[in-house]
């Protein structure tokens, strides 16, 4: 035969010897376990859920205009604070789980641990597609042996969650505003002091302040460059004037002036200059030659006068070449267009030279003044830059704090207007039937555990006092080969006896199952057992 089958048969036969002891143990354990199940107090579950929605119409309208606190952070803080010892102790006294006058630390710890064990907080995103900005559903569950107390605990936790979130948010906003307001006043005072220091510094160092042209060294560089540039322009203007003056007294202008004489004669011009008188004398000589001969005294006198005027004209031209102004005035040079244009350009050059000399003097004077301030102006400029820097920093910080303060105030007003909405999705309710313990399951589990314990005890007894039930087992124990096995003398009687024993065990098991069915019926009908008050608190834990 199969040795494994023989081994199993030996185990079964050895355990079967102690069947009634096993059944008795199982019955006692089952009844004791069922009594314990009936002693367990019923626990009712109260629950509620609230939706926190920050996606209101105000949020996009206030984007960037108001400071909006993170409601999720505030909710997480309040949610964690709900399970602190101090908060749970207060709730235990409010709902009657612990007498208000009880100051025993052991009792207080027991009440806190009971609440902490049976309170459950959940968090679930209401709209996963909206990300962090979507609504969030917060759930609260609590189990208690008293239905009214379970409902009361959940209601208190829900109201605390809503009130403290809004209150904490408002308190945080007020604290932020108070801080910002104090900082605004502080920087306003700093800004005013910086303005006063800057104004006083400007009044004490008037004339040494950096201008739009730049700082001290930049101004000195600009003045030095202006001096060089003006000197260059002056040199160019002087060279140009020298050239014009040379042209004015050159042969071209003199030749053009000498050429005026025939034109003046033919034109019959009348004047007191030499050219006009020469023209008049020549005309008079021509008239006399028409009347008289060359020997006539008037003709001779007129020729002498003409010769004298021509000598004077030649002297004037020589003087004109030498730059004599009187010669230019006495001659007809002023009527020469070439001479006039050169003289006009020369006058302009004189004006430009005078203007450039004035500018050069001004730039040199300014540069001299700047060089005199070489030891003081850079220090003044550095102090002025430092004052300006302090002023700019205080001004920028003041403006930023003032903007943040206004945003915080607008954010608080937005909160009051309903920028965060709490919507109770499921009002606090409590189950009508107990959620724990699952008595039918517990009763069945106790029965199975009792049967398993009885079988285990019978098997252990067989191991303690073993019995061989097969040929292979006998050979294994003795180490001697078994040649043959002798069966019972009356097989039919043995089979009848075996059937009777099986029937008795089955009947006893059926009775135990009937008791189990009765226990289930009684449990469903609400039968409960109670412990003495001294032990009841231990069972509740």
C-alpha positions as CSV (number, residue, x, y, z in Angstrom):
1,X,0.0,0.0,0.0
2,X,0.9,3.7,-0.3
3,X,3.0,4.6,2.8
4,X,1.6,8.1,2.8
5,X,-1.9,6.8,2.8
6,X,-1.0,4.4,5.7
7,X,0.4,7.4,7.6
8,X,-2.7,9.4,7.2
9,X,-4.8,6.4,8.2
10,X,-2.7,6.0,11.4
11,X,-3.2,9.7,12.2
12,X,-6.9,9.4,11.7
13,X,-7.3,6.2,13.7
14,X,-5.2,7.7,16.6
15,X,-7.2,10.9,16.7
16,X,-10.5,9.0,16.4
17,X,-9.7,7.3,19.7
18,X,-10.2,10.6,21.5
19,X,-13.2,11.7,19.6
20,X,-15.5,12.3,22.5
21,X,-12.9,14.2,24.4
22,X,-12.3,16.3,21.3
23,X,-16.0,16.9,20.9
24,X,-16.4,17.9,24.5
25,X,-13.5,20.4,24.3
26,X,-15.0,21.7,21.0
27,X,-18.4,22.1,22.6
28,X,-17.1,23.9,25.6
29,X,-15.0,26.2,23.5
30,X,-17.8,26.9,21.1
31,X,-20.3,27.7,23.9
32,X,-17.7,29.9,25.7
33,X,-16.9,31.7,22.4
34,X,-20.5,32.2,21.6
35,X,-21.1,33.7,25.0
36,X,-18.2,36.0,24.5
37,X,-19.6,37.0,21.1
38,X,-22.9,37.9,22.8
39,X,-21.0,39.9,25.4
40,X,-19.4,42.1,22.7
41,X,-21.2,45.4,22.6
42,X,-22.7,46.6,19.4
43,X,-20.9,49.5,17.7
44,X,-22.8,51.9,15.4
45,X,-21.1,53.9,12.8
46,X,-21.8,57.6,12.2
47,X,-20.4,59.3,9.1
48,X,-20.5,62.6,7.2
49,X,-18.7,64.2,4.3
50,X,-18.1,67.8,3.2
51,X,-17.0,69.2,-0.1
52,X,-14.5,72.1,0.1
53,X,-14.7,73.9,-3.2
54,X,-12.3,76.8,-4.0
55,X,-13.4,77.1,-7.7
56,X,-15.7,80.0,-7.1
57,X,-16.4,82.9,-9.5
58,X,-14.3,85.2,-7.4
59,X,-11.1,83.2,-7.8
60,X,-10.4,84.0,-11.5
61,X,-11.5,87.6,-11.1
62,X,-9.0,88.1,-8.2
63,X,-6.1,86.3,-9.9
64,X,-3.1,88.5,-9.2
65,X,-5.1,91.2,-7.5
66,X,-5.6,89.7,-4.0
67,X,-3.6,87.4,-1.8
68,X,-5.3,84.0,-1.6
69,X,-4.3,81.7,1.2
70,X,-3.9,78.0,0.5
71,X,-7.1,76.5,1.9
72,X,-5.6,73.0,1.4
73,X,-2.8,73.7,3.9
74,X,-5.2,75.2,6.4
75,X,-7.6,72.2,6.0
76,X,-4.7,69.7,6.5
77,X,-3.6,71.5,9.6
78,X,-7.1,71.5,11.1
79,X,-7.6,67.9,10.0
80,X,-4.5,66.8,11.9
81,X,-5.4,68.9,14.9
82,X,-8.8,67.2,15.2
83,X,-7.0,64.1,16.5
84,X,-4.8,65.7,19.1
85,X,-5.1,64.6,22.7
86,X,-6.5,67.9,24.0
87,X,-9.1,68.1,21.2
88,X,-10.2,64.5,21.7
89,X,-10.3,64.9,25.5
90,X,-12.6,67.9,25.1
91,X,-14.9,65.9,22.7
92,X,-15.0,63.0,25.2
93,X,-16.3,65.3,27.9
94,X,-18.7,67.0,25.6
95,X,-20.4,63.7,24.5
96,X,-20.4,62.1,27.9
97,X,-17.8,59.5,27.1
98,X,-15.8,60.8,30.1
99,X,-17.4,62.7,33.0
100,X,-16.4,66.4,33.1
101,X,-15.3,66.1,36.7
102,X,-13.1,63.1,36.1
103,X,-9.4,64.2,36.3
104,X,-7.9,60.7,36.5
105,X,-5.1,60.6,33.9
106,X,-5.7,56.9,33.3
107,X,-9.4,57.4,32.6
108,X,-8.6,60.4,30.3
109,X,-6.0,58.4,28.4
110,X,-8.5,55.5,28.0
111,X,-11.1,57.8,26.6
112,X,-8.6,59.5,24.2
113,X,-7.4,56.1,23.0
114,X,-10.9,54.9,22.4
115,X,-11.8,58.0,20.3
116,X,-8.5,57.8,18.5
117,X,-9.0,54.2,17.7
118,X,-12.5,54.6,16.3
119,X,-12.4,58.0,14.5
120,X,-11.4,57.8,10.9
121,X,-10.7,60.8,8.6
122,X,-10.6,60.4,4.8
123,X,-9.7,62.8,2.0
124,X,-10.7,62.4,-1.6
125,X,-10.3,64.6,-4.6
126,X,-13.8,65.6,-6.0
127,X,-12.5,66.1,-9.5
128,X,-9.2,64.5,-10.5
129,X,-9.1,66.3,-13.8
130,X,-9.0,69.7,-12.2
131,X,-5.8,69.0,-10.3
132,X,-5.0,70.9,-7.0
133,X,-7.5,73.6,-7.8
134,X,-10.5,71.3,-7.8
135,X,-12.8,70.5,-4.9
136,X,-11.8,68.1,-2.2
137,X,-14.2,65.8,-0.2
138,X,-13.4,65.2,3.5
139,X,-15.1,62.3,5.2
140,X,-15.5,61.6,8.9
141,X,-16.4,58.2,10.3
142,X,-16.8,57.2,14.0
143,X,-18.0,54.0,15.7
144,X,-19.5,53.9,19.1
145,X,-21.6,51.6,21.2
146,X,-24.1,54.5,21.7
147,X,-25.9,55.6,18.5
148,X,-26.6,59.1,19.8
149,X,-23.1,59.6,21.0
150,X,-21.6,58.4,17.6
151,X,-23.8,60.9,15.8
152,X,-22.9,63.7,18.3
153,X,-19.1,63.0,17.8
154,X,-19.3,63.2,14.0
155,X,-21.4,66.4,14.2
156,X,-18.9,68.0,16.5
157,X,-15.9,67.0,14.3
158,X,-17.7,68.3,11.2
159,X,-18.5,71.7,12.7
160,X,-15.0,72.0,14.1
161,X,-13.5,71.3,10.7
162,X,-15.6,74.0,9.0
163,X,-15.4,76.6,11.8
164,X,-11.7,76.3,12.5
165,X,-10.8,76.2,8.8
166,X,-12.6,79.5,8.1
167,X,-11.6,80.9,11.5
168,X,-7.9,79.9,11.0
169,X,-8.0,81.3,7.5
170,X,-9.4,84.6,8.7
171,X,-7.0,84.6,11.7
172,X,-4.1,83.9,9.4
173,X,-5.3,86.7,7.1
174,X,-5.6,89.1,10.0
175,X,-2.2,88.2,11.3
176,X,-0.7,88.7,7.8
177,X,-2.4,92.1,7.6
178,X,-1.2,93.2,11.0
179,X,2.4,92.2,10.1
180,X,2.2,93.9,6.7
181,X,0.7,97.0,8.3
182,X,3.5,97.2,10.9
183,X,6.1,96.7,8.1
184,X,4.5,99.4,5.9
185,X,4.6,101.9,8.8
186,X,8.2,101.0,9.5
187,X,9.3,101.4,5.9
188,X,7.3,104.5,5.6
189,X,9.2,106.0,8.5
190,X,12.5,104.8,7.0
191,X,11.6,106.3,3.6
192,X,10.7,109.7,5.2
193,X,14.1,109.7,7.0
194,X,15.9,108.8,3.8
195,X,14.1,111.7,2.0
196,X,15.0,114.1,4.8
197,X,18.7,113.1,4.7
198,X,18.8,113.4,0.9
199,X,17.2,116.9,1.0
200,X,19.6,118.0,3.7
201,X,22.6,116.7,1.8
202,X,21.5,118.4,-1.4
203,X,21.1,121.7,0.4
204,X,24.5,121.5,2.1
205,X,26.3,120.5,-1.1
206,X,24.5,122.6,-3.6
207,X,26.5,122.9,-6.8
208,X,28.4,119.6,-6.2
209,X,25.6,117.3,-7.0
210,X,25.9,115.1,-10.1
211,X,23.9,116.6,-12.9
212,X,22.2,115.1,-16.0
213,X,25.6,115.3,-17.7
214,X,26.9,112.7,-15.2
215,X,29.2,112.6,-12.2
216,X,32.3,114.6,-11.4
217,X,34.8,112.7,-13.5
218,X,32.4,112.5,-16.4
219,X,31.8,116.3,-16.3
220,X,35.6,116.9,-16.1
221,X,36.1,114.6,-19.0
222,X,33.4,116.3,-21.0
223,X,34.8,119.8,-20.3
224,X,38.4,118.7,-21.2
225,X,37.0,117.2,-24.5
226,X,35.0,120.4,-25.1
227,X,38.2,122.5,-24.6
228,X,40.1,120.5,-27.1
229,X,37.2,120.6,-29.6
230,X,36.8,124.3,-29.2
231,X,40.5,125.0,-29.6
232,X,40.4,122.9,-32.8
233,X,37.5,124.9,-34.1
234,X,39.2,128.2,-33.2
235,X,42.3,127.2,-35.0
236,X,40.3,126.3,-38.1
237,X,38.4,129.6,-37.9
238,X,41.6,131.6,-37.5
239,X,43.2,129.8,-40.5
240,X,40.1,130.5,-42.5
241,X,40.2,134.2,-41.5
242,X,43.8,134.5,-42.5
243,X,43.0,133.0,-45.9
244,X,40.1,135.4,-46.4
245,X,42.2,138.3,-45.4
246,X,44.8,137.2,-47.8
247,X,42.2,137.0,-50.6
248,X,40.8,140.4,-49.7
249,X,44.2,142.1,-50.2
250,X,45.3,139.9,-53.1
251,X,45.7,140.7,-56.7
252,X,42.3,139.4,-57.7
253,X,40.4,141.8,-55.5
254,X,42.7,144.7,-56.5
255,X,42.4,143.9,-60.2
256,X,38.6,143.7,-59.9
257,X,38.7,147.1,-58.1
258,X,40.9,148.7,-60.8
259,X,38.5,147.4,-63.4
260,X,35.8,149.5,-62.0
261,X,37.4,152.8,-63.3
262,X,36.3,152.4,-66.9
263,X,32.9,151.3,-65.9
264,X,32.5,154.3,-63.6
265,X,33.7,156.5,-66.4
266,X,31.2,155.1,-68.9
267,X,28.4,155.1,-66.5
268,X,28.8,158.7,-65.6
269,X,29.0,158.0,-61.9
270,X,29.4,161.0,-59.7
271,X,31.2,160.8,-56.4
272,X,34.0,162.2,-54.2
273,X,36.3,159.1,-54.4
274,X,39.4,159.0,-56.6
275,X,37.9,156.8,-59.2
276,X,34.9,159.1,-59.6
277,X,37.0,162.2,-59.8
278,X,39.2,160.5,-62.5
279,X,36.1,159.7,-64.5
280,X,34.8,163.3,-64.1
281,X,38.2,164.8,-65.1
282,X,38.5,162.6,-68.1
283,X,35.0,163.6,-69.2
284,X,35.9,167.3,-68.7
285,X,39.1,166.9,-70.7
286,X,37.2,165.4,-73.5
287,X,34.8,168.3,-73.5
288,X,37.7,170.8,-73.5
289,X,39.5,169.0,-76.4
290,X,36.3,169.4,-78.4
291,X,36.5,173.2,-78.0
292,X,40.2,173.9,-77.6
293,X,43.6,172.7,-78.7
294,X,46.2,171.0,-76.6
295,X,47.9,174.3,-75.9
296,X,44.9,175.8,-74.3
297,X,45.6,176.5,-70.6
298,X,42.4,174.8,-69.4
299,X,43.4,171.7,-71.4
300,X,46.9,171.7,-69.9
301,X,45.6,172.3,-66.4
302,X,43.1,169.5,-66.8
303,X,45.7,167.1,-68.0
304,X,47.8,167.9,-64.9
305,X,44.8,167.3,-62.6
306,X,44.1,163.9,-64.4
307,X,47.8,162.9,-64.0
308,X,47.7,163.8,-60.3
309,X,44.5,161.8,-59.8
310,X,45.9,158.8,-61.6
311,X,49.0,158.9,-59.4
312,X,46.7,159.0,-56.3
313,X,44.8,156.1,-57.7
314,X,47.9,154.0,-58.1
315,X,48.9,154.8,-54.5
316,X,45.5,153.7,-53.3
317,X,45.8,150.4,-55.1
318,X,49.2,149.9,-53.5
319,X,47.7,150.8,-50.1
320,X,44.8,148.4,-50.9
321,X,47.2,145.6,-51.5
322,X,48.9,146.4,-48.1
323,X,45.5,146.2,-46.3
324,X,45.0,149.9,-45.6
325,X,41.3,150.4,-44.5
326,X,41.4,154.1,-45.4
327,X,42.4,153.2,-48.9
328,X,39.5,150.8,-49.2
329,X,37.1,153.5,-48.1
330,X,38.5,156.2,-50.4
331,X,38.5,153.8,-53.3
332,X,35.6,152.2,-55.0
333,X,36.6,148.7,-53.5
334,X,33.4,148.6,-51.5
335,X,31.5,148.6,-54.7
336,X,33.4,145.5,-55.9
337,X,31.2,142.4,-55.5
338,X,34.2,140.1,-55.2
339,X,35.7,142.4,-52.5
340,X,32.3,142.7,-50.8
341,X,31.8,138.9,-50.6
342,X,35.3,138.4,-49.3
343,X,34.8,141.1,-46.8
344,X,31.5,139.5,-45.7
345,X,33.1,136.1,-45.2
346,X,35.9,137.8,-43.2
347,X,33.3,139.5,-40.9
348,X,31.6,136.2,-40.3
349,X,35.0,134.6,-39.5
350,X,35.7,137.4,-37.0
351,X,32.3,136.7,-35.3
352,X,33.0,132.9,-35.2
353,X,36.4,133.5,-33.8
354,X,35.0,135.8,-31.1
355,X,32.3,133.2,-30.2
356,X,34.7,130.3,-30.1
357,X,37.1,132.3,-27.8
358,X,34.2,133.0,-25.5
359,X,33.2,129.3,-25.5
360,X,36.8,128.3,-24.9
361,X,37.1,130.7,-21.9
362,X,33.9,129.3,-20.4
363,X,35.0,125.6,-20.8
364,X,38.4,126.4,-19.4
365,X,36.8,128.2,-16.4
366,X,34.5,125.3,-15.8
367,X,37.4,122.8,-16.0
368,X,39.4,124.9,-13.6
369,X,36.5,124.9,-11.1
370,X,36.1,121.2,-11.4
371,X,39.9,120.6,-10.9
372,X,39.6,122.8,-7.8
373,X,36.9,120.4,-6.4
374,X,39.1,117.3,-7.0
375,X,39.4,116.5,-3.3
376,X,35.8,117.1,-2.3
377,X,33.5,116.3,-5.3
378,X,34.2,112.5,-5.5
379,X,33.5,112.1,-1.8
380,X,30.3,114.1,-2.1
381,X,29.3,112.1,-5.2
382,X,29.9,108.8,-3.4
383,X,27.8,110.0,-0.3
384,X,25.1,111.2,-2.7
385,X,25.0,107.8,-4.5
386,X,24.8,106.0,-1.1
387,X,21.9,108.2,0.0
388,X,20.2,107.6,-3.3
389,X,20.7,103.9,-3.0
390,X,19.2,103.8,0.5
391,X,16.3,105.9,-0.7
392,X,15.6,103.6,-3.7
393,X,15.8,100.5,-1.6
394,X,13.4,101.8,1.0
395,X,11.1,103.2,-1.6
396,X,11.0,99.8,-3.5
397,X,10.4,97.9,-0.3
398,X,7.7,100.3,0.8
399,X,5.9,100.0,-2.5
400,X,6.1,96.2,-2.4
401,X,4.8,96.0,1.1
402,X,2.0,98.5,0.4
403,X,0.9,96.4,-2.6
404,X,1.0,93.2,-0.5
405,X,-1.0,94.8,2.2
406,X,-3.7,96.0,-0.2
407,X,-3.8,92.5,-1.7
408,X,-4.2,90.9,1.7
409,X,-7.1,93.3,2.6
410,X,-8.8,92.5,-0.7
411,X,-8.2,88.8,-0.1
412,X,-9.9,89.0,3.3
413,X,-12.9,90.8,1.8
414,X,-13.0,88.1,-0.9
415,X,-13.1,85.4,1.8
416,X,-15.9,87.2,3.5
417,X,-17.7,87.3,0.1
418,X,-17.4,83.5,-0.2
419,X,-14.2,82.7,-2.1
420,X,-14.2,79.2,-0.4
421,X,-17.4,77.2,-0.3
422,X,-18.1,74.3,2.2
423,X,-20.9,72.1,1.0
424,X,-22.0,69.2,3.2
425,X,-22.4,66.3,0.8
426,X,-23.7,63.9,3.4
427,X,-25.1,65.2,6.6
428,X,-24.1,63.4,9.8
429,X,-26.0,60.1,9.9
430,X,-25.7,56.9,12.0
431,X,-26.4,53.4,10.9
432,X,-29.6,51.8,12.3
433,X,-27.9,48.3,12.5
434,X,-24.6,47.7,14.2
435,X,-21.6,47.7,11.9
436,X,-19.5,45.7,14.5
437,X,-19.2,42.9,15.5
438,X,-20.4,40.7,12.6
439,X,-21.9,38.3,14.9
440,X,-23.0,35.6,12.4
441,X,-19.4,35.5,11.1
442,X,-18.0,35.5,14.5
443,X,-20.3,32.7,15.7
444,X,-19.4,30.6,12.7
445,X,-15.7,31.4,13.2
446,X,-15.9,30.4,16.8
447,X,-17.6,27.0,15.8
448,X,-14.9,26.3,13.3
449,X,-12.1,27.3,15.7
450,X,-13.7,25.1,18.4
451,X,-13.7,22.1,16.1
452,X,-10.2,22.7,15.0
453,X,-9.1,23.0,18.7
454,X,-10.8,19.7,19.6
455,X,-9.2,17.9,16.7
456,X,-5.8,19.4,17.5
457,X,-6.1,18.2,21.2
458,X,-7.1,14.7,20.1
459,X,-4.2,14.5,17.7
460,X,-1.8,15.7,20.4
461,X,-3.1,13.1,22.8
462,X,-2.5,10.4,20.2
463,X,1.0,11.6,19.7
464,X,1.5,11.4,23.5
465,X,0.1,7.8,23.6
466,X,0.4,6.6,20.0
467,X,-1.3,3.5,18.5
468,X,-0.4,1.6,15.3
469,X,-3.3,1.3,12.9
470,X,-1.7,-0.1,9.8
471,X,0.8,-2.8,8.8
472,X,3.4,-0.3,7.5
473,X,3.1,1.6,10.7
474,X,3.8,-1.5,12.8
475,X,6.8,-2.4,10.6
476,X,8.0,1.2,10.9
477,X,7.8,1.2,14.7
478,X,9.3,-2.3,15.3
479,X,11.7,-2.5,12.4
480,X,10.6,-6.1,11.7
481,X,9.0,-7.0,8.5
482,X,5.3,-8.0,8.8
483,X,4.5,-11.2,7.0
484,X,0.7,-11.2,7.4
485,X,-2.2,-9.3,9.0
486,X,-5.2,-10.9,10.8
487,X,-8.5,-9.2,10.4
488,X,-11.4,-9.1,13.0
489,X,-13.1,-12.4,13.9
490,X,-16.6,-10.9,13.2
491,X,-16.2,-8.3,10.4
492,X,-19.9,-7.5,10.2
493,X,-20.1,-6.8,13.9
494,X,-17.0,-4.5,13.6
495,X,-18.6,-2.6,10.7
496,X,-21.8,-2.2,12.7
497,X,-19.9,-0.9,15.7
498,X,-18.0,1.6,13.5
499,X,-21.2,2.8,11.9
500,X,-22.8,3.3,15.3
501,X,-19.9,5.3,16.6
502,X,-20.0,7.5,13.5
503,X,-23.7,8.0,13.9
504,X,-23.2,9.0,17.6
505,X,-20.5,11.5,16.7
506,X,-22.6,12.9,13.8
507,X,-25.6,13.3,16.0
508,X,-23.6,15.1,18.6
509,X,-22.2,17.4,15.9
510,X,-25.7,18.0,14.6
511,X,-26.8,19.0,18.1
512,X,-24.0,21.4,18.3
513,X,-24.9,22.8,14.8
514,X,-28.5,23.2,16.0
515,X,-27.2,25.2,19.0
516,X,-25.2,27.3,16.6
517,X,-28.3,27.9,14.5
518,X,-30.1,28.9,17.6
519,X,-27.4,31.3,18.6
520,X,-27.5,32.9,15.1
521,X,-31.3,33.3,15.4
522,X,-31.0,34.8,18.8
523,X,-28.2,37.2,17.6
524,X,-30.3,38.4,14.7
525,X,-33.2,38.9,17.1
526,X,-31.0,41.3,19.2
527,X,-30.1,39.1,22.1
528,X,-27.1,40.5,24.0
529,X,-25.4,39.8,27.2
530,X,-23.9,42.4,29.4
531,X,-20.8,42.4,31.6
532,X,-20.6,43.9,35.1
533,X,-19.8,47.6,35.0
534,X,-16.3,47.0,36.3
535,X,-15.5,44.9,33.2
536,X,-17.6,46.8,30.6
537,X,-15.0,49.5,30.0
538,X,-12.3,46.9,29.3
539,X,-14.5,45.2,26.7
540,X,-15.2,48.6,25.1
541,X,-11.5,49.1,24.6
